């Protein structure tokens, strides 16, 4: 498994996302480290598929459909915190749906081994994370998407027709108060929307880097969810709007202290 990015490497990646290109000498001065250190940072980003090295610097990778492994090295501590806290909200006897995704993957690892629950997922990696005999696991069929390790499409939807959940734990690519939570793939959105309709409680697991980001396909609005798990308190105006919508906001900083 790829090691996660360190803080400086992640900051360089953020610069790439805003500036499209960076130079070794400028980064060396900005972070007060040797140019060789920056070159190693850029090599790490390239190995993760997040950047392409050029003479004297690097550019952002042209691949916009970032793979599961590449996303898995971003915001690791934040995702661990969110996953750990959200897992505490699962009770014995629950029937739950776990969405495909990197944050939900951490969530699945933190489910207590003593819990006797039924879980359904469209995430191939989710099933492989859970080995407890007292958990009934159902992996939905469908079209396999390598970039998210998810199963989607009409077969997946038909399998959901007769399944109902106490709690759903969903992921999203972006979230804003005005536009709700969004995703870049329409097939994944269809599965999320179907699950929301058939769940008594909808939980959104989303790290703060996805706030105020919007993607092509809308999953739902604030009033469609019951609880948001994130690691950082949003700005006061957003926090107020979330709470006024009757959505519980759970701040998860267990691994960030």
N, C-alpha and C positions, 0 to 999 in steps of 0.2 A: 504494500500500500504506500502511496506517495506521502511523504512527510508534509505537514502543513507549512504554510508560509510563515516566516517570522514577521515581526511588526514592521520592520523597515521594508521588507519585500512587498508586504501588502500595501504600504504607503506608495511605493514605486508603481505598483499595479494600478492604484487609484489615480496617480498622475497620468499614467498611460491612457486611462479611460477618458480623461478630460482633455489631454493635450495630443493624443495619438502617437507621439514620439518623444523620446527622452535621450539625453546625451550623458555619457559616462562622466565627463569632467564636471558637468553641472550638478549631477547627482552626488558626486564625491564631495563637492563644496557644500551642498545643501544638507547632507547628513553627516558631514565632518568625518568621513571614513576614507580609506585608501581606494583608489580607482580599481585595484584588483578585487577588493571586496564588492564593489558595485558590479563588476563583471561577473562575479560568482552569483550575485543576486539575479542578474539578468539571465544567466544560464539556468538558474532554478525556475524562473518564470517561463522560460522557453520550454524546459522539460515538462512543465505542467500544462503547456499548450496555451498559455495566457499571453505570450509575447513572442516576437520574432527578432532575434538579434541582427543588428546592422553594423556597418563600420562606425565605431565610436558611440554606439548607443543601441536603441531598440525601438520597435514599433509595436502597436497593439496587434495581436493575432487577428487574422482576417476571419477566423471561424467564430461566428456569432452564436452558434448553437453549442454552448459550452457543455462538455460531457460531464457525466456524474462525477468521475474522479477529479476533474479539474475544479468543479464547484466544491467538492468535498475538502479541498485544502483551504477554502476561504471561510473566515469567521468561525473557526472550529470551536473555540471556547464559548462563543456566543451560542452556537447551535447546541453544544453540550449542555449549557445552562438551561436553555429553553426545553430541551428534551427531558432533562432530569426533572425539572419542576412539573412539567405537563404530565409526566408519567405518574406523579403522586395523585393525580385526579382520577385515576382509573380505580374502580372498586371491584371487589370480588363479585363475580356473577355478571359483570357487564358484557354486553356484546358491542364491540367497537369496530370502526373502520379506520385503518391507517393508510393515509395517502402515500404514494411514492414520493421520494425526495430525500435530500441530505439531512435536513433538520428532523424529519420524521424517522429517518434511519437511526439517529441518536436516541430519539424518543423510544423506539422499540427496544433498544438495548437496555434502557433503564426500567422497563416494566418489571415489577417485583416477581421473583420466581415463585412466590407463594400464591400469587393470584390465579384463581381458576376462572378464566374468561374465554369467550369466543371472539376471535378476531378475523376480520376479512381485509384483504389488501390487494391492490393492483401493483404493488412494488415487489419485484423479484427479490431484491436484497433484504426486504423486511422479513420475509419468511426465513431466510438463512440466518438472520440475527437471533431468532428465538428458538430455543431448544427444549423448553419445559414441556413435560408430558401432560401437565394439567391445563394446557392452553390448546383449545381447538383452533386450528389455523386453516383458513380457506384462501387459496390463491386464485384470483379470477383469471379466466382465459382472455385472449385477445391478441391484438397486434402488438408486438414488442418494440418499444422505442429504446434504443441503446443509450441515447443521451441522458435519459432520466431513469433507465431501468424500470420502466413502467409498461403496463399492459392497458391498451386503449382500444376504442372502436366499438362496432355494433355487438360483437360477441360479449365484450366486457359489460356493456350496458344491459344486455339481455340477462346475464348472470345476476345483475343487481336487482332485477325486476321484483323478485320475491324475497329480498333480504332487507331487514330493518335493523337499525342500530340505536343503542342507548346514546352512544357518543361517537362523533367523528372527529378525527384529528387530521386537519388538512394543511397543505402548504400552498404558497403562491409566489409568483415572481415579483410582484409589486403590490403596493397598497397606498391608497390615499383616502382621506375622509370624503372628498368630493366624488371620486370615481370608483371607490370600492377596491376590491382586490382583483388582480388581473394576472393573466398568463399569456405566453407567446404562442401556445399550441392549442388549436381549437378542439382536438380530440381529447386532450387532457382536461380541458375546461368542461366538456360534456360529462365526463365521469364525475368530476367534482360537484357539478350542479345536481346530478342525479343522486349522489350520496347525500347532499344537503337536504334534499326533499324527503329522504327516507331516514333521517336521523333526528332523534329527540333533542340533541344538543350538538352544536357545531363549534369546534375549537379551531382557531387559526394559529399556527405556529410559524412565526415570521421574525427574522432578525432585523434590527433597526436599519441596516443598509438598504432594505427594500422599501422603506417608508418614502413617500412622495415620488415613487417611481410607478409609471403606468405602462402597460403593455397592450398589445392589439386586442386581445379577447378578454371580456369582462366575465368574471366568475360570479360575483354577487356584490351586494351592498352591505353596509354596516349592519342594517337591521336583519340580515340573513344569518348572522353569527351571534353566538352567546358569549364567547370569551376569546381574548387575544393574548397569546403568550409571546413576549418579546423581552430582550435583555436590557433595554434602555428606555427610560421614560421619554415619551414624545414631547414636543413643545407644548406649552400650556394650552394654546388654542386647539390643537389636535386632541389633547387629553380631554379637554372639556367636551368637545364634539363626540368623542367616543363614549364617554360616560353618560352624556345626555341621550345617546341612542340606546342606553340600557345595556351596553356591552361591558362586561367585566374586563379590566385591564390588569394582567398579571405580569409584574416585572421580575425577571429571572436573572439573578447575578451570582448564582452559586459558585461558578467556576471563574468569576471575574474579580473576586475580592482579593 
